[in-house]
Amino acid sequence: MVNACTFPPCSVSFNAQNESFRNGWTAGGGFETVLSGQWSVKVEYLFFDFGSVNVSGVVNHNTYSWTLDTDGSLVRAGINYQFGSWNGFK
């Protein structure tokens, strides 16, 4: 690992962009249940993977290259209130 900062305080920034369309896949699931009356609670999980991309940058006249994975996990939780009346599925 190369440290681009040789004497603090210093800052290093990179400007990179990739405007290509990325294909990938996602999988997940969730659960929702009634708490009481018109209140419900839910939790959801989602994993996504859009492959990897190679980027490069110059620091102090040295060129560095990285491979960035574009995958991750997303967890959502929520409390819902249902306005009006709804009989749901029976």
N, C-alpha and C positions, 0 to 999 in steps of 0.2 A: 504494500500500500504506500502510495506516495503522498506526502504532506505538502500541499501547495503553499501553505502558510509557514514562512520561515521565521518571522518575528512578529509577535502579537503587538498591538491589534492590527489585524489585516482582514480583508474580505476578498473572497473569490466568488465570482458569479460566471455562469455559463449561459449563453443564449443558444438554444437549440429548438428546432421545430420540425415536426413531421406531419404533413397534412394528408397523408395517405389514408385510405379506407382500410380498416383492419377487420379481418374475419376472425371469429373465435367461437367459443361455446360457453354455455352457462348452465348451471344446475342448482336447484334449491328446493326449499319447501317451507311450509309454515303451519301454524296452528292458531285457531281462534276459538274462544269459548265465551259464553255469556257469564257475566259476573252476577248481575242482579237487575231485574227489570229490563231497561233498554241499554244497559252498559255492558260492553264486552271488552276483552283484553286479547291481544294477539302478539305473536312473535314469529319472525320470518328469518330465514338464512338463505344467502345466495353466494355461490362461488362462481367467479368468472375468469376466463383465461383467453387472452387475445394474442398469445405467442410472445415473441420477444423482438426487440428492435436494437440495432447497433447505433450508438451515437459517439461523437468524438468532440474534443474541445482542446483549446490551447491555453496553457498556464505557464507563465514565465518562459515563453518561447519553446515550451515542450508540448508535444501533442499526446493526448491521452485518449484511449478508446474504452467504452464500456458497453456491455450488453445489458439492457434493461428488460426485465420481465414485466409484462403487462397483465398480471393476474392479481386476484385479491379476493377477499371475503367481505361480505356485507351482512350485518345483523341489524334488524329493525324490530322495535317493540312499540306497541301503541295501545292506547285506551280509546275506544270508540263509543260514541253516544248516538243512538238511532232516533232521529226526529220522526214524529208521526207514528202511525201504527203499521206494523208489518207482521203477518202471520208466519212467515218463513215456510220452509219445507216441512211437510208432515208425513 
